Amino acid sequence: MTKRTLLSTVTALGSVLIGLSAPACGGDDTAVPPDAATDGTSSDGAAPGDGSTEGGGSDAASDAGPPTAAFVAHFNAATGELPEGLTIRGGKAYLGFAPTGKIVSVDVATGAVTPYASLPTTAANFTLGMVFDAAGNLYVGVGAAAAGGAATAGVYKVPPSGDAGGAPVRQWAGAAMLFPNGLSLDTAGTRLYVADSNDGAVYRFALTDPVTTTATPWKKDPLLAGDAVDAGVGTCPKPNAGFPLGANGIIVDASGAYVANTDKGLLVRVPIDGSGNPGTATAVVNDCAKLEGIDGIAFDSKDQSIVALVNSANTLVRIVGAGSVPLLSGAPFDSPASIVQVPGQSGPEQFLVTNAAFASAQTDGGSPQPGLLKVSVP
C-alpha cells in the first residue's frame, strides 16, 4: 500500500478517529507522567497517587517509581501497519493493522513479529477490536470505513492457528452494526460483548450462536451514542464531523459492562442482571476536558480500577470516582488505541498498548510512530 493510498483510506473516516489535534511525536521511546502543575488532579478534585506529581527519569523497579512506557515493536505507517485492535495469549500480543486486515503476533519478550491471519476484507473496511476465546478462536471487529464497506462489516471468527487453521469467516453482522469497535468476553468466557460506535449500542453473542447477518442490539442508549453527523450535537464541544463515534472500548465483569464513549468523553456502565439482561445505563464518568477521545479501556486488577487511553490527547488515565487521574502523557504515545493487561505480573502492573498513529500519519511532514508499547504502572 502506498502512502497516498493509506492516507486516503484513513481520511475516509473523516476526523472521527483522530479526535482533536495531531499528536506530537518524537524519537523518545519512554513516556513520563504529566506535569502535576498543569494536569495533576482529577476532575472530582482527588489528588493523584504517588508518581503522578514527579517528573520522569526514575528507573526504579519498585512500586514507588513512576509509570513508564517503551516500544516492544515498531511498524511502518507507509505500508498500512497502523495497529488498532489488540489482545494477548500465551506470551504473545495479537494485533490488527486497521487499513489492511492483516493480523500479526508479537512476542512480548523479544518483539519478534509473525504474520498470523488475513481477513477477507476490502479497502473500505477497518480492522478493530479483538479477543480470544478459551479454545483459541480469535474474534475481530471489522468496520465500514467508507462507502461499500457495509457488506463486509461485522465480527469475524479466526480459527486457532490463524490462517494455518482455516479461513476467517464473518460470524455475526447486522444492518446497523457498522463499526464493532470494542470486544470483550464475559467472566465465564461464553458470551461476547461488542460495542458498536456507529449504532451507539452494545451487541451480545453466545459463542455458540449461529452465523447471522441480522444481529440486533443487546443494549442501545443515548449514553452510548456518538455525536450526530455534522450537527454538533453531543456532550463535548468538539464534535467529530461526518461520523458518530460513540461506544468504543468495552470491558465486562460479573455485574456489568463498562463502555467508553469517544465523542462524549464518557465512561458508561450497563449493569447485567442474573438473567443476563441489561439494566439502566449510567455515566460513571462524564469528563469532556480529559476524556473526549477516550478509546481503549482495561481493568487494573492490582488497584481494582479502570485505566483508559485518550487517543486524541496521547494520554493514559486512571478512573477515580467520578473523574480521572492522568498517569502518562506524550511520546511515545501516538494515537494510542487499545490496551490489555499482561497477566501474571509481580510488582508494577504491566499493560500493552497499540499506537495506531492515525493523526500523525495524515500530517504532512509528520513522523508517525505506529507500534506496540509496554506500559508499567506502579
ZATIRO-411837 format. One record per residue (C-alpha): residue number from 1; residue in one letter; x, y, z. Coordinates in Angstrom, 1 decimal. Example, Ala and Ser with C-alpha at 12.3 -4.5 7.8 and 13.67 -1.06 7.14 Angstrom:
2
(site 1,'a',(12.3,-4.5,7.8))
(site 2,'s',(13.7,-1.1,7.1))
This chain:
378
(site 1,'m',(0.0,0.0,0.0))
(site 2,'t',(1.4,3.4,-1.0))
(site 3,'k',(1.4,6.2,1.5))
(site 4,'r',(-1.1,8.1,-0.7))
(site 5,'t',(-3.5,5.1,-0.7))
(site 6,'l',(-3.0,4.6,3.0))
(site 7,'l',(-3.8,8.3,3.8))
(site 8,'s',(-6.9,8.3,1.6))
(site 9,'t',(-8.2,5.1,3.4))
(site 10,'v',(-7.7,6.7,6.8))
(site 11,'t',(-9.1,10.0,5.7))
(site 12,'a',(-12.3,8.2,4.6))
(site 13,'l',(-13.1,8.1,8.3))
(site 14,'g',(-13.0,11.9,8.5))
(site 15,'s',(-11.8,13.3,11.7))
(site 16,'v',(-13.6,10.6,13.7))
(site 17,'l',(-10.5,8.5,14.6))
(site 18,'i',(-8.3,11.5,15.1))
(site 19,'g',(-10.4,13.4,17.5))
(site 20,'l',(-8.8,16.7,18.3))
(site 21,'s',(-5.3,17.5,17.2))
(site 22,'a',(-2.4,15.7,15.7))
(site 23,'p',(-0.1,14.3,18.4))
(site 24,'a',(3.4,15.5,19.0))
(site 25,'c',(5.7,12.6,18.2))
(site 26,'g',(9.4,12.3,18.8))
(site 27,'g',(12.1,9.8,19.0))
(site 28,'d',(11.9,9.2,22.7))
(site 29,'d',(10.8,5.7,23.5))
(site 30,'t',(9.9,6.4,27.1))
(site 31,'a',(6.9,8.3,28.3))
(site 32,'v',(6.8,10.1,31.7))
(site 33,'p',(3.9,11.2,34.0))
(site 34,'p',(2.3,14.5,33.1))
(site 35,'d',(3.2,17.7,34.9))
(site 36,'a',(1.1,17.9,38.1))
(site 37,'a',(1.2,21.7,37.9))
(site 38,'t',(-0.8,21.7,34.7))
(site 39,'d',(-2.9,18.5,34.9))
(site 40,'g',(-2.3,16.9,38.2))
(site 41,'t',(-5.7,16.5,39.8))
(site 42,'s',(-8.7,14.5,38.8))
(site 43,'s',(-11.9,16.3,37.7))
(site 44,'d',(-13.6,15.4,41.0))
(site 45,'g',(-10.8,17.1,43.0))
(site 46,'a',(-9.0,13.9,44.0))
(site 47,'a',(-5.2,14.2,44.1))
(site 48,'p',(-3.2,11.7,42.0))
(site 49,'g',(-1.3,8.9,43.7))
(site 50,'d',(2.4,8.5,44.1))
(site 51,'g',(4.4,9.1,40.9))
(site 52,'s',(1.9,11.4,39.2))
(site 53,'t',(3.5,14.5,40.7))
(site 54,'e',(7.1,13.7,40.0))
(site 55,'g',(8.8,14.3,36.7))
(site 56,'g',(10.1,11.3,34.7))
(site 57,'g',(13.5,9.8,34.8))
(site 58,'s',(13.2,7.3,37.6))
(site 59,'d',(14.3,3.8,36.7))
(site 60,'a',(13.2,2.3,40.0))
(site 61,'a',(11.6,-1.1,39.6))
(site 62,'s',(9.7,-0.8,42.9))
(site 63,'d',(6.1,0.2,43.2))
(site 64,'a',(7.3,3.7,44.3))
(site 65,'g',(8.6,4.5,40.8))
(site 66,'p',(6.6,6.5,38.1))
(site 67,'p',(4.7,4.9,35.3))
(site 68,'t',(6.8,4.3,32.1))
(site 69,'a',(6.2,3.2,28.5))
(site 70,'a',(8.5,1.8,25.9))
(site 71,'f',(8.2,0.2,22.5))
(site 72,'v',(8.1,-3.6,22.1))
(site 73,'a',(7.8,-3.4,18.3))
(site 74,'h',(7.8,-0.7,15.7))
(site 75,'f',(5.7,-0.7,12.5))
(site 76,'n',(5.7,1.0,9.1))
(site 77,'a',(2.9,3.5,8.6))
(site 78,'a',(3.7,3.8,4.8))
(site 79,'t',(2.7,0.2,4.2))
(site 80,'g',(-0.5,0.4,6.3))
(site 81,'e',(0.9,-1.0,9.5))
(site 82,'l',(-1.4,1.1,11.8))
(site 83,'p',(-2.3,-1.3,14.7))
(site 84,'e',(-5.7,-0.7,16.3))
(site 85,'g',(-7.2,-3.9,17.9))
(site 86,'l',(-5.1,-5.9,20.5))
(site 87,'t',(-5.3,-9.0,22.6))
(site 88,'i',(-2.9,-11.3,24.4))
(site 89,'r',(-2.5,-15.0,24.6))
(site 90,'g',(0.4,-17.2,25.8))
(site 91,'g',(3.1,-14.5,26.0))
(site 92,'k',(2.2,-13.1,22.6))
(site 93,'a',(0.3,-10.0,21.6))
(site 94,'y',(-2.0,-10.2,18.6))
(site 95,'l',(-2.9,-7.0,16.8))
(site 96,'g',(-4.6,-6.0,13.6))
(site 97,'f',(-3.5,-3.4,11.1))
(site 98,'a',(-6.5,-1.1,10.7))
(site 99,'p',(-6.4,-0.3,7.0))
(site 100,'t',(-5.2,-3.7,5.7))
(site 101,'g',(-7.0,-6.5,7.6))
(site 102,'k',(-3.6,-8.1,8.4))
(site 103,'i',(-3.2,-9.7,11.9))
(site 104,'v',(0.2,-10.4,13.4))
(site 105,'s',(1.5,-11.8,16.6))
(site 106,'v',(4.3,-10.1,18.6))
(site 107,'d',(6.4,-12.0,21.1))
(site 108,'v',(6.2,-9.7,24.2))
(site 109,'a',(9.6,-10.8,25.4))
(site 110,'t',(11.6,-10.4,22.2))
(site 111,'g',(9.5,-8.1,19.9))
(site 112,'a',(9.6,-10.7,17.1))
(site 113,'v',(6.7,-10.1,14.7))
(site 114,'t',(5.0,-13.1,12.9))
(site 115,'p',(2.1,-13.0,10.4))
(site 116,'y',(-1.0,-14.7,11.8))
(site 117,'a',(-4.1,-14.1,9.7))
(site 118,'s',(-5.5,-12.1,6.8))
(site 119,'l',(-9.2,-11.0,7.0))
(site 120,'p',(-11.2,-11.3,3.8))
(site 121,'t',(-12.0,-7.5,3.8))
(site 122,'t',(-11.8,-4.7,1.3))
(site 123,'a',(-10.1,-1.3,1.2))
(site 124,'a',(-13.5,0.1,2.5))
(site 125,'n',(-13.1,-1.7,5.8))
(site 126,'f',(-11.3,-1.0,9.1))
(site 127,'t',(-9.9,-3.7,11.4))
(site 128,'l',(-10.9,-3.0,15.0))
(site 129,'g',(-11.1,-4.7,18.4))
(site 130,'m',(-10.3,-8.4,19.0))
(site 131,'v',(-10.3,-11.1,21.7))
(site 132,'f',(-9.5,-14.8,22.0))
(site 133,'d',(-11.9,-17.4,23.5))
(site 134,'a',(-10.6,-20.3,25.6))
(site 135,'a',(-10.5,-22.6,22.5))
(site 136,'g',(-8.1,-20.3,20.7))
(site 137,'n',(-10.6,-18.8,18.3))
(site 138,'l',(-9.9,-15.1,17.6))
(site 139,'y',(-12.9,-12.7,17.2))
(site 140,'v',(-12.2,-9.5,15.3))
(site 141,'g',(-14.4,-6.5,14.7))
(site 142,'v',(-14.4,-5.1,11.2))
(site 143,'g',(-16.0,-1.7,10.5))
(site 144,'a',(-17.2,0.1,7.4))
(site 145,'a',(-14.6,2.8,6.9))
(site 146,'a',(-16.0,4.1,3.6))
(site 147,'a',(-18.9,3.5,1.1))
(site 148,'g',(-19.1,-0.1,0.2))
(site 149,'g',(-17.7,-1.4,3.4))
(site 150,'a',(-21.0,-2.3,5.0))
(site 151,'a',(-21.3,-5.6,3.1))
(site 152,'t',(-18.1,-6.9,4.8))
(site 153,'a',(-18.5,-5.2,8.2))
(site 154,'g',(-19.2,-7.4,11.3))
(site 155,'v',(-17.5,-9.7,13.7))
(site 156,'y',(-15.1,-12.2,12.2))
(site 157,'k',(-14.0,-15.6,13.6))
(site 158,'v',(-10.4,-16.6,13.0))
(site 159,'p',(-9.8,-20.3,13.8))
(site 160,'p',(-7.0,-21.4,16.1))
(site 161,'s',(-3.5,-21.1,14.5))
(site 162,'g',(-4.8,-18.3,12.3))
(site 163,'d',(-4.6,-18.8,8.5))
(site 164,'a',(-2.9,-22.1,9.1))
(site 165,'g',(-6.2,-23.3,10.8))
(site 166,'g',(-8.5,-22.2,8.0))
(site 167,'a',(-10.1,-19.1,6.5))
(site 168,'p',(-11.7,-16.5,8.8))
(site 169,'v',(-15.4,-16.1,8.4))
(site 170,'r',(-17.8,-13.3,9.1))
(site 171,'q',(-19.6,-14.7,12.1))
(site 172,'w',(-22.1,-12.0,13.1))
(site 173,'a',(-23.3,-8.8,11.4))
(site 174,'g',(-26.3,-6.5,11.4))
(site 175,'a',(-27.8,-3.7,9.4))
(site 176,'a',(-26.7,-1.0,11.9))
(site 177,'m',(-23.6,-2.8,13.3))
(site 178,'l',(-21.2,-1.0,11.0))
(site 179,'f',(-18.4,-0.2,13.4))
(site 180,'p',(-17.9,-3.0,16.0))
(site 181,'n',(-15.1,-1.2,17.8))
(site 182,'g',(-14.6,-2.9,21.2))
(site 183,'l',(-14.9,-6.6,22.0))
(site 184,'s',(-14.9,-8.3,25.4))
(site 185,'l',(-15.8,-11.7,26.8))
(site 186,'d',(-17.8,-12.1,30.0))
(site 187,'t',(-16.1,-13.6,33.0))
(site 188,'a',(-17.3,-17.1,32.1))
(site 189,'g',(-15.8,-16.7,28.7))
(site 190,'t',(-19.0,-17.8,26.9))
(site 191,'r',(-20.6,-14.6,25.7))
(site 192,'l',(-19.0,-11.9,23.6))
(site 193,'y',(-20.0,-8.2,24.1))
(site 194,'v',(-19.4,-5.9,21.2))
(site 195,'a',(-19.5,-2.1,21.4))
(site 196,'d',(-20.6,-0.6,18.1))
(site 197,'s',(-19.6,3.1,17.6))
(site 198,'n',(-21.9,3.7,14.7))
(site 199,'d',(-25.0,2.2,16.3))
(site 200,'g',(-24.4,3.6,19.8))
(site 201,'a',(-25.1,0.2,21.1))
(site 202,'v',(-23.7,-3.0,22.7))
(site 203,'y',(-24.4,-6.3,21.0))
(site 204,'r',(-24.1,-9.7,22.7))
(site 205,'f',(-23.5,-13.1,21.2))
(site 206,'a',(-23.2,-16.5,22.8))
(site 207,'l',(-20.1,-18.2,21.3))
(site 208,'t',(-22.4,-21.0,20.3))
(site 209,'d',(-24.7,-18.7,18.3))
(site 210,'p',(-25.0,-19.4,14.6))
(site 211,'v',(-23.7,-17.2,11.8))
(site 212,'t',(-26.1,-14.3,11.2))
(site 213,'t',(-26.4,-11.0,9.3))
(site 214,'t',(-29.4,-9.8,11.3))
(site 215,'a',(-27.9,-9.1,14.7))
(site 216,'t',(-29.9,-6.7,16.9))
(site 217,'p',(-28.6,-4.7,19.9))
(site 218,'w',(-28.5,-6.1,23.5))
(site 219,'k',(-28.4,-2.5,24.8))
(site 220,'k',(-29.0,0.7,22.8))
(site 221,'d',(-28.9,4.0,24.7))
(site 222,'p',(-28.3,7.7,24.2))
(site 223,'l',(-25.3,7.5,26.6))
(site 224,'l',(-23.7,5.0,24.1))
(site 225,'a',(-24.4,7.2,21.0))
(site 226,'g',(-21.8,9.4,19.3))
(site 227,'d',(-22.3,12.9,18.1))
(site 228,'a',(-24.9,13.4,15.4))
(site 229,'v',(-23.4,13.6,11.9))
(site 230,'d',(-22.3,17.2,11.1))
(site 231,'a',(-24.8,18.6,13.6))
(site 232,'g',(-22.5,19.4,16.5))
(site 233,'v',(-24.9,17.5,18.8))
(site 234,'g',(-23.2,15.9,21.8))
(site 235,'t',(-21.9,16.4,25.3))
(site 236,'c',(-18.5,17.7,24.4))
(site 237,'p',(-17.8,21.0,22.5))
(site 238,'k',(-15.7,19.5,19.6))
(site 239,'p',(-17.9,17.2,17.6))
(site 240,'n',(-16.4,14.8,15.1))
(site 241,'a',(-17.9,15.8,11.8))
(site 242,'g',(-19.1,13.1,9.4))
(site 243,'f',(-19.3,10.0,11.5))
(site 244,'p',(-20.6,9.2,15.0))
(site 245,'l',(-18.0,7.6,17.3))
(site 246,'g',(-19.9,6.6,20.4))
(site 247,'a',(-19.5,3.2,22.1))
(site 248,'n',(-15.9,2.1,21.7))
(site 249,'g',(-13.7,0.3,24.3))
(site 250,'i',(-15.6,-2.2,26.4))
(site 251,'i',(-14.8,-4.5,29.4))
(site 252,'v',(-17.1,-6.8,31.3))
(site 253,'d',(-17.1,-8.0,34.9))
(site 254,'a',(-19.6,-10.2,36.7))
(site 255,'s',(-22.0,-7.4,37.3))
(site 256,'g',(-21.9,-5.2,34.3))
(site 257,'a',(-20.3,-3.8,31.1))
(site 258,'y',(-18.2,-0.7,31.1))
(site 259,'v',(-18.2,1.2,27.8))
(site 260,'a',(-16.1,4.2,26.6))
(site 261,'n',(-18.0,6.8,24.6))
(site 262,'t',(-15.3,8.5,22.5))
(site 263,'d',(-17.3,11.6,21.2))
(site 264,'k',(-18.8,12.5,24.6))
(site 265,'g',(-16.0,11.8,27.0))
(site 266,'l',(-18.0,9.3,29.0))
(site 267,'l',(-17.4,6.0,30.8))
(site 268,'v',(-20.7,4.3,30.8))
(site 269,'r',(-21.8,1.3,32.9))
(site 270,'v',(-24.6,-1.1,31.9))
(site 271,'p',(-25.5,-3.5,34.7))
(site 272,'i',(-26.2,-7.1,33.9))
(site 273,'d',(-28.9,-8.9,36.0))
(site 274,'g',(-28.9,-12.6,36.9))
(site 275,'s',(-30.7,-13.5,33.7))
(site 276,'g',(-28.1,-11.7,31.6))
(site 277,'n',(-30.4,-8.7,30.8))
(site 278,'p',(-29.1,-5.2,30.7))
(site 279,'g',(-30.2,-2.6,33.3))
(site 280,'t',(-30.2,1.2,33.1))
(site 281,'a',(-27.1,2.7,31.6))
(site 282,'t',(-25.4,5.3,33.7))
(site 283,'a',(-22.4,7.6,33.2))
(site 284,'v',(-19.8,6.6,35.7))
(site 285,'v',(-17.5,9.5,34.5))
(site 286,'n',(-18.5,12.5,32.4))
(site 287,'d',(-15.3,14.4,31.6))
(site 288,'c',(-15.0,16.3,28.3))
(site 289,'a',(-11.9,18.1,29.4))
(site 290,'k',(-9.9,14.9,30.0))
(site 291,'l',(-11.8,12.0,28.3))
(site 292,'e',(-13.1,13.3,24.9))
(site 293,'g',(-11.3,10.9,22.6))
(site 294,'i',(-11.4,8.0,25.1))
(site 295,'d',(-10.7,4.8,23.3))
(site 296,'g',(-9.4,1.5,24.8))
(site 297,'i',(-10.1,0.7,28.5))
(site 298,'a',(-8.8,-2.1,30.8))
(site 299,'f',(-9.2,-3.3,34.3))
(site 300,'d',(-6.2,-2.8,36.6))
(site 301,'s',(-6.5,-5.9,38.9))
(site 302,'k',(-3.9,-4.6,41.3))
(site 303,'d',(-5.8,-1.4,42.1))
(site 304,'q',(-9.3,-2.6,41.4))
(site 305,'s',(-9.7,0.3,39.0))
(site 306,'i',(-10.0,1.1,35.3))
(site 307,'v',(-7.4,2.6,33.1))
(site 308,'a',(-8.2,4.3,29.8))
(site 309,'l',(-6.4,5.6,26.8))
(site 310,'v',(-7.4,9.1,25.4))
(site 311,'n',(-6.5,8.7,21.8))
(site 312,'s',(-6.6,12.3,20.8))
(site 313,'a',(-4.6,13.6,23.8))
(site 314,'n',(-2.0,10.8,23.8))
(site 315,'t',(-2.7,10.1,27.4))
(site 316,'l',(-3.3,7.2,29.8))
(site 317,'v',(-5.6,7.9,32.7))
(site 318,'r',(-6.9,6.1,35.7))
(site 319,'i',(-10.6,6.4,36.5))
(site 320,'v',(-11.0,7.6,40.1))
(site 321,'g',(-14.5,8.1,41.5))
(site 322,'a',(-16.4,10.3,39.1))
(site 323,'g',(-13.2,11.7,37.5))
(site 324,'s',(-9.8,10.7,36.1))
(site 325,'v',(-6.2,11.0,37.0))
(site 326,'p',(-3.5,11.3,34.3))
(site 327,'l',(-0.8,8.7,34.5))
(site 328,'l',(1.3,9.1,31.3))
(site 329,'s',(1.1,11.6,28.5))
(site 330,'g',(3.0,12.4,25.3))
(site 331,'a',(5.7,10.4,23.5))
(site 332,'p',(6.0,7.6,22.8))
(site 333,'f',(2.1,7.6,22.7))
(site 334,'d',(0.9,8.3,19.1))
(site 335,'s',(-2.9,7.9,18.9))
(site 336,'p',(-3.0,5.0,21.4))
(site 337,'a',(-6.0,2.9,20.7))
(site 338,'s',(-6.2,-0.4,22.6))
(site 339,'i',(-4.9,-1.6,25.9))
(site 340,'v',(-4.8,-5.0,27.6))
(site 341,'q',(-3.3,-6.1,30.9))
(site 342,'v',(-0.4,-8.5,30.9))
(site 343,'p',(-1.4,-11.4,33.2))
(site 344,'g',(0.8,-13.0,35.9))
(site 345,'q',(3.0,-10.0,36.6))
(site 346,'s',(4.6,-9.2,40.0))
(site 347,'g',(5.4,-5.7,41.1))
(site 348,'p',(4.1,-2.9,38.9))
(site 349,'e',(1.2,-3.7,36.6))
(site 350,'q',(2.1,-4.3,33.0))
(site 351,'f',(-0.1,-3.3,30.1))
(site 352,'l',(0.3,-3.5,26.3))
(site 353,'v',(-0.9,-0.6,24.1))
(site 354,'t',(-1.2,-0.2,20.4))
(site 355,'n',(0.0,3.1,18.9))
(site 356,'a',(-2.4,3.5,15.9))
(site 357,'a',(-0.7,6.7,14.7))
(site 358,'f',(-3.9,7.8,12.9))
(site 359,'a',(-3.3,11.6,13.3))
(site 360,'s',(0.4,11.8,12.6))
(site 361,'a',(0.1,9.5,9.6))
(site 362,'q',(-2.2,12.2,8.0))
(site 363,'t',(0.0,15.1,8.9))
(site 364,'d',(2.3,16.5,6.1))
(site 365,'g',(5.8,16.1,7.3))
(site 366,'g',(4.6,14.1,10.3))
(site 367,'s',(6.6,11.3,11.9))
(site 368,'p',(4.1,8.6,12.7))
(site 369,'q',(5.2,6.1,15.4))
(site 370,'p',(2.9,3.1,15.0))
(site 371,'g',(3.9,0.2,17.3))
(site 372,'l',(3.2,-1.9,20.3))
(site 373,'l',(4.1,-0.4,23.7))
(site 374,'k',(4.6,-2.0,27.1))
(site 375,'v',(3.4,0.3,29.9))
(site 376,'s',(4.4,-0.2,33.6))
(site 377,'v',(2.0,1.3,36.1))
(site 378,'p',(3.2,1.0,39.8))
